[in-house]
Amino acid sequence: MNTSRLAVPIHCLAGDFRRALTAANDLGVGGIEIDGRHGMDLLALTDTGIRQIRKWLDDAGLRVAAVSFFTRGGYADEDRLEARVQATKRALGQAQRLGASVLLGRIGEIPPAEEAKACQLLVDVLADIGRTGQQVGATFCAEAGRASPEDLLRLLAAIPAGSLQVDLVTGALLVHGHDPTAAAESLAADLGYFHATDALPGAFAGHGRAVPLGSGQVDLPPVLATLDERGYRGWIGLESVTATRPADAVAELSAAIEWMSRL
């Protein structure tokens, strides 16, 4: 596999952003993921700050593959919903200015189809966010893992085309009782990002745990083959799931990259 398509989370590699970029460059990947809530205060970035970050990226030969912006509540939760929506819209613009075409997030609980009012609220909110994304040039990309592929397909059919894309997270899919290969087949047409992650299932859906890539029960080659057949040529994100120190995160990601390069 061409490692230039791989992207790693930047916040775990070093306490300083520039040192983290050096570490990412040393890993041989082409992109980084920025955590817009905990790794960096995305909404507080000024024009000067964004220009400086983009210069550092150019100097390191790296691109921002994606920015994540995980809100505390979901988009069908009416409590503080307007503030959540406005923050997400601002985050879309900031992500685009950093060079990313997707903003990764979680929709939260997707109401069942029979709860018509709650479903319509979620559809309206995502369509509103989608219009902003089309204006600024970045798309909101919802995690498939916690949200089931079936529920996401139902949402995608209800909102205007191009309003929402999917982030396929293989480890999360396994943990929540979904088949990653089947999810890839059904969601490939709406895929905006892909996370190659591993996990061990638990006794019940949602009770498994993430593990380093290659050490769990995710059968990744069929997923990659499916996405290749369906024409996905985008980024492949990796994660550090066990490391508590930057040096350990670098080692875990290096092993994941080596494992991916053999596929």
N, C-alpha and C positions, 0 to 999 in steps of 0.2 A: 504494500500500500504506500502511496505517496504521502509522506508525513507532512507535506506543506498544507494538506487539507485539515490537519489536526489543530485543535485549539485547546488551551489549558486555562484554568482559572488563575487569575493573576494574584489575587489577594493572599493566597496561601504560600506563595513562593518566597516572599521576603516582606519585612515590615515597611520597606521603602519602595515606592513605585518604580523608580529607575533601576534599582537592584533587581526587582522582580522581573522587569523587562529583560535584563541581562540573563537572568536564569531561564526565562522562557526561550530566549534566542539560543542559549546553549543546549536546550532540549531538542532543538531542530524543528520546532513546529512553525506553522505559518501564522497562527492567530492566537489571540487571548480573549478570555471572557472577563468582563468587568462586573463586579457585584455593585449595583447602584444603590443599595440600601446599607450594606454593612462593610463592604470593602472600600467604598468611596461615596461621598455625599453628592450623588449625581445632580440633584436639583440645585445645589449651591454652586456648581461649577460656573465660573464666569467665562466670557469670551477669551480673556487672556489665558485662563487655565486650560481651556479646550485647545487653544493654539499650541500651548506648551506641551500638552500631552500628545498631540498629533506630531509635533516635531520629534519628541522622544521615540514615538512609534516608528517614524520614518528612519531615524538614526539606528534603531534596532532591527529594521527590516521586518516589522510585524504589523498586523492589522487587527482591528477590533472585530472579532467574529460575531460577538453578541454582547449585549448588556442585559443583566437580569435586574428585575425590579419586582420583588415578591412582596405584595401588600399583606397587611395583617388580616384583613377581611376579604371575603369574596365579592364578586361583582353582582351577586343576587342578594347580598346582605344590605338591607336598607340603612343600617346604622353607619353614619359617616360616609355614605356612598358617594355623595357629590364630591367631597374632599378627595376620596380615593380615585375617582374618575379624573378629576382635574390633575392630580399628581401623576397619574399614568399618562395623560396626554402630554404633560410637560416632559416626562421621562422619555417619551417617544422622540420628541424633538431633540433632546440632549443626546440620545443614543445615535441618532442620525448625524449629528454634528461631530460625534466622535468617530464616525465612519462605519457604524454598524447599521445593517438593514433590518435587524430584528430586535425586539425587546421581549425578553423571556419573562413569563409570569405564570401565575396559577389563577384559574378562574374561580376556584373555590367550589362549594357544593353546587352541582347542577340539579335544579329541581326536576322531579319526574314530570312526564308529559301531561299528566292529569292536573297538575297545579298550574293552570293556564296563566293566572296573573303573575306568578313568580317567574314563569318561563318567559313571558312577554317582557318583563322588566329586564331580565338578563339579555334577551335578544336586543332590546332597545339600547342598553348600555354598551354592548359590544359593537353594535352598528355605529354608535356615536364615536367610540374609541377608534373604530376602523376608519371612519371618515377623516379623523385627525391624522391617523397613520398615513393615509393616502396623500394627504396634503403635505406632510413633512418628509415623506419618503422612507418611513420605517414601519414595520408591521408588528402588531402585538402577536406573540407566539405562545400559545397555551400549552402547558405541560400535559402530555398524555402519559399517564401512570397513575397518579391519584385520580384524575378524571378518566373515565373509561373511554375506550375508542368508540363505543356505541353512542354514548352521550355526546361526545364531541362531534360525531357525524351528524347527529340530530341538530346540534347547534349550527354547524356549518351549513346545513340545508336551509336553516331559518333566517340567516343573516345575509346581507348583500355579499356577492362574490368579492374576494380580496380583502374583506374586513378582518379576517382572523386566519392565522396559520397555526400549525401544530409543532411542538417540540417533542419528538419521540424519545423517551427515556427508558431504555430497555430494562434496567434494573428495577426501576419503580413499577413498570408494567408487571414484571414477574412477582414482585412483592405483593401487589394488589390483585393478583390472581388472573392476570391477562397474558395471553400468548404474544410475545414480542413480534414474532414473524407474522402472525395473523394481523396484528395491529399495523405493521409496516405495509402489508398488502392493502388494507382498507383505507389507510390514511396517507398513503404516498402522494396522492395528487394534491394534498393540502399541506405538505411538509415544508416547514420553513427552517427547521434546525433538527439536528440529530445528536443525542448523547449516547455514546457507547459506554454503558455502565453494567456492572454485574451485581448479583445479589443471591442470597439464599432465601427460599420461601419459608414462611412460618407455618404453624398448624392451622392458622386462619388467614384469610386475605387481609393484608395490611400489617401482619405481624412478623414479616421477614426482616432481613437486614442487608444493608449494602456491604459489599466486600470488594477488595481490589480486583481489577479487571483480570479475567482468566482464572479466578479461583472460586467462582460460584457456579450457578446452574443456568445462566443465560447462554443459549446457543447462538452466538453472534454471527458466524458465517452465513447462515440462511437469511438473517435479517439484512446483512450487507448485500447479499446477492439479490434479494428482493428489491431493495432500494436502487441498486444499480440497474436492474431490469426496468424499473419504473422511471428511470432518468434522473434520480437525485444526484446532483453533483456539488452539493453544498458542503458546509463545514461539518466536521465530526468532533464534538466536544468530549473531553475526558474529564474525570473528576478524581480528586484525592479524598478518600473516604475514611481513612484510619489515622492519618498523620496529625500530630498535634504541634509539630515544629516545622519550620520552613525546610530544613535539610531533609526531614523525613518525607515531606510532600514532594520535593524534587525527586527523591529516590523512588517513591511510589509512581509518580507520573512517568519517570524514565522507564520503569519496568512496563507500564501500560503501553507506552509508545513502542517499545521493543516488541511487545506481544502483538500489537496491531500491525507492525511492519512485517510480521511473518505471515499474515493472512493473505 
